[in-house]
Amino acid sequence: MLDRLAAGLAAAALRLPPARTRRVTVTRDIALRVRDGVILRTDHYAPDLPAAPTVLIRTPYGRAGPMRLLCRLAAEQGFHVVIQSCRGTGGSGGEFEPFVHERDDGLDTLDWLRRQPWWIGAFGMFGASYQGFVQWALAADAGPQLRAMVAVATASTTRDSTYAGESFALDTVLTWAELLQAQTVPWLARQWELKRGQPKLTAALSHLPLIEADRVATGVTVPFFQEWLRHHTPQADYWRSRVFDDRLHLVGSPVAMVSGWHDIFLPAQLRDYTALRATGARPRLVVGPWTHGSPGLFIAALREGLSWLGTHLSDDRAGEVADPPDAPVRVHVGGAGGGWRDLPDWPPPADVVRWHLHPGATLSPSDPVPSPPDGFWYDPADPTPSLGGPLLVAQRAGPFDNRPVEARPDVLTWTSEPLAAGIEVVGPVRAEIHLRSELTHLDVFVRLCDVDGRGRSWNICDGLVRLDPQRFPADDTGAVVVPVEMWPTAHRFAPGHRLRLQVSGGAHPRYARNPGTGEPLGAAVTLRGGFREILHDPDHPSAVVLPVVHSASQPSPS
């Protein structure tokens, strides 16, 4: 009764379509046996309807709490909802090994679905983050009965996100490992740890060597954390069976993608969109002002996802590929005068404009001029801290005033004059940084900010690249050109605001600090600081490259 009441209140608050039924029968802890004998615990939400398609959710995060509400809301919309705990989680047997068993376990679950008396031969999948990875693991082999997917803040591969710029996403990986381990401890103990501010996790993020960080954070050794430290090179065979991007061309079902501009998987998810478009598919893409796990993302995913599933799984469209909305791409443009934009594709047409680094800490679209380099000392024993941006924990992610970081001597900034007219930047962003360094092992972190009329510097997008002498050999003068792929964005810099570019040697603990020695990722303990120079003369035209759009379209209603 309480679940039914909560669902009714949530549906009204979220402005969902009227429920097709309020009568839902819930069967919990079904023992679903897969091919190797492991039992996967599964719940079934059955709507009181004569025939209804199925929505499958597979998750390592448990089946209670918000998931229970989500499942009931979906069932009231007219779907059989089956939610299953991935092996090794939520009461399911076996050991949780990220990405390893999701294809086979998903296929065995689909085989079980096909044998149920309420199965009508059509299903969709829904889920965020890891719940999206399991969709991609199954999608290429699910056959024509898979009629819709809703992939939220996720991607078909996590390898590139884990090692963004060939660094290591320490905060994301270790925080996720701690989160999964926390599901095994008593509820009161977990609440106490959260109230204390997670001191064990905080200590672990600063601990060296990294191979001990998981034990510091959780009290146990986490096998996948150890493996990800060992298998971090681009050539590692370990990841070949744990990524699914090489099978996107075999996915025939319509896909809706929902993400946020400060989501940890956004670049990889947009690559999935591009890959699907290359096959002739027409996926739906929605990117808003959200972070990973933020309430706004959850609400948008629920609205968008239920609409997508209803369109593609409804009885009168069964067997068809329904047309997507008139504008298959919808993005939120941040900044003053921004708002929602409906686009025919991603990225939209844009003028590529280079904003060059100039002497006097000035950023300008003018050609570079002869000028001496600017330099700074990076000390991994006192690493440049990360502030906001794409992080796993929503409360610490997103836009922040960057002035505390910019005041540090190990952060250089270049700032434009106040803009006479607004500039709208929509699309992929990149930087090209020319540098010299006394060390051959180092990181380059670049961040674009919007400086408002009060001088506050709000981070818009950023990226990091890890350098070594094999990947980035220096020229005869010792200079290295570093291409930095930054997060894509959609942002309007208002008149009177200024653009600012930061360049530093890291963003810790979002990325593992570079020790400067070339030691193995997990074993490094020796820290070596070093001086580096950022070049910005005509022979070394360091710049940030922005996609500037000139659209007469007005913001669409939210």
C-alpha positions, 0 to 999 in steps of 0.5 A, a space after each residue: 500500500 505504501 509503495 502504491 501511494 509513493 508511486 502515485 505521489 511521485 508520478 504526479 510530482 514528475 508529471 508522468 502520463 496517467 497510469 494504465 493501472 494502479 494494480 501491480 503484483 510484486 514477486 520478490 527474490 525469484 531464484 533465477 539459475 544461470 548456465 553455471 548454476 549461480 542463482 541471480 535474485 530477481 523481482 517481478 512487477 506485474 501490471 494487472 493488464 491482459 498483455 504487456 511488454 517487459 522492461 528488464 533492469 539488471 543492476 549491482 546496486 540492489 533492488 530496494 529504495 529508489 529502484 523499487 519506486 522506479 519499477 512500480 512507476 514503470 509497471 503502472 505505465 503498462 510494463 512487466 518490470 523485471 529487475 535483477 541483481 548482478 551476480 555477487 550483489 544484492 543477494 545473488 550468488 557468485 562473485 561480482 567481476 565487472 563486465 565479465 558475466 553480463 553478456 551470458 547472464 543477460 542471455 540466460 535471463 532473456 531465455 528465462 523471460 521467454 518461458 514466462 506465461 506473461 511474455 508477449 515477445 517484446 522487451 526493452 531495457 532501462 538503466 543508468 551507469 553500470 545498468 547501462 553497461 549490462 544493456 550494451 553487453 546483451 544488446 547485440 545478441 538479444 535479437 529482434 525481440 529487443 525493441 528499445 533501450 534507454 541508456 542513461 549516463 553510460 557507454 558501451 566501454 568504460 576503458 577510455 573513461 577509466 584511463 582518460 588521457 591514459 591517466 587513471 580516474 582515481 576518484 571515480 574508480 576508488 569511490 565506486 569500489 568503496 560504494 560497492 563494498 559498502 553495500 555489504 556492511 550494516 546500514 547503521 555502520 554505513 550511515 555513521 561512516 557517511 556522517 563522519 565524511 568518509 575519512 577512510 575513503 579520503 585517506 585512501 585517495 591520497 595514499 601511496 602506493 595505489 595498490 594499497 588504496 582499496 584496503 585503506 578505503 574498504 578494509 579489504 582488497 578489491 580484485 577489480 581495483 587491483 586488476 585495473 591498476 595492472 592492466 592500464 596500458 592501451 594494449 592490455 588484453 584484459 579489456 578486450 572482453 570487457 568492452 562492447 563498442 566493437 559490436 554496436 553495428 549489430 544492435 538493431 533496437 532503437 536507443 535513447 541516450 540521456 546524459 549530463 554535461 558534467 557526467 563521467 561517461 559523456 565523451 564515451 557516450 557521445 562516441 556511441 551516438 556517433 557510431 550508431 549514426 554511422 550505421 544508419 540508426 537514429 538514436 535519441 540523445 538528451 544532454 542536460 545540465 546534470 552530473 552523474 547521479 544527480 536528481 535532475 538526471 534521474 527525473 529526466 531519465 525517467 520521463 524520457 525513458 518511459 516515453 521512449 519505451 512506451 513508443 517502441 513497446 506499445 501494442 499498436 507499434 509492436 514489430 515496428 521501429 517507431 520514428 524518433 521525435 522531430 528533433 532527435 537531439 535535445 541539449 541544454 545550453 548553459 550560461 545566461 541566455 542559454 536554455 534547451 535547444 532541439 537539434 537534427 544531429 550531434 554535433 551541430 554545424 559550427 565554426 571552429 575558432 582558435 583562442 590563442 594563449 598570449 603574453 600577459 596571461 591573455 586569451 584571444 582569437 588573434 594570431 599568436 605573437 613572439 613571446 617568452 613562455 610562462 612556467 610553473 613548478 608541479 609537485 606531486 607531493 602537493 598535487 594540484 587539487 581537482 574542483 568540481 567537473 565530472 565526478 561520480 559523486 553528484 554533490 562534488 561534481 559540476 560547476 564550481 567557482 575555480 578562484 581558489 585553485 587558480 590562486 595556486 602557483 602551480 596553475 596558469 591562467 589566460 583570460 580574454 577581454 570582456 566579450 562585446 557580444 555573446 558566444 555560444 559554444 556547442 560541440 567537442 572542445 579541444 586544446 593544443 598545448 606546446 610545452 617544455 619540461 625537465 621531466 619526461 613523465 608528466 600530466 597536462 590538465 586544461 580547463 575552460 572557464 566562464 568568468 562572470 561580472 563578479 570575477 567568479 570563474 565557473 568551470 565549463 569543460 576540461 581534459 587531461 593527458 598523461 605524457 611519456 617519452 614514447 607517446 610524446 617525443 620532444 623535438 630538437 628544442 625539447 618542445 612537445 605538442 600535447 593535444 587535449 581532448 576536453 569534455 564536449 559542452 554546450 554553453 553561452 558566454 554572455 556579453 561582458 563575461 570573459 573566457 579563461 583557460 587553465 593549464 596545470 599539472 594535474 587534478 587530484 584526486 579526480 586523476 591519480 597524480 603523476 609521480 614524475 618517475 615513470 614507475 608503474 601506476 599501482 606501485 609508484 611511491 617516489 614523487 619527483 617534482 619538476 618545472 615546465 614551460 607553456 609556449 605560445 609564440 608563432 612557432 608554438 601556437 598553444 590554443 583552445 579550439 572552440 565550436 562556435 555556433 551561429 543559430 537563429 533558433 530560440 530556446 525551446 520550452 523545458 
